[in-house]
Amino acid sequence: MKIIAKSQKRFLKTADAETRLTLAPEQEIVREDDLVYIRMKYTDFEGEWKPMIRGSIRVTVEGGKILGIGSACPYYERSYHGDTADTYYGEAMVIVKPDTAKELFVKAESPYGSAVAKSAGNEK
């Protein structure tokens, strides 16, 4: 990683060359009536965001169903109701509705690897 600029407590850094897919659910404990928003983004192995990486991400879900998937691209050509999204500035999002309050597994696969997000259930 290369530090480009340093000002007081802020750093501007470049990401390393390696790219991986990262999943970041907004919450780790879910109930049956919750919607789970999961940000999918390309990062380096230290978690630095890589906005210039593009690629399709295919999502599978156990313990729930996909309600919507996509990115913020203004010319998005795919369906928001499918299981695959193109990234826009290295990011996309999937919205999942849990079937039960037990466990939810979301697996994403891309040309840059795969990632899994797990959410534990919580009674109402």
Secondary structure, 3 states (H helix, E strand, C coil): CCEEEEECCEEEECCCCCCEEEEEECCCEECCCCCEEEEEEEECCCCCECCCCCCEEEEEEECEEEEEEECCCCCCCCCCCCCEEECECCEEEEEEEECCCCEEEEEEEECCEEEEEEEEECCC
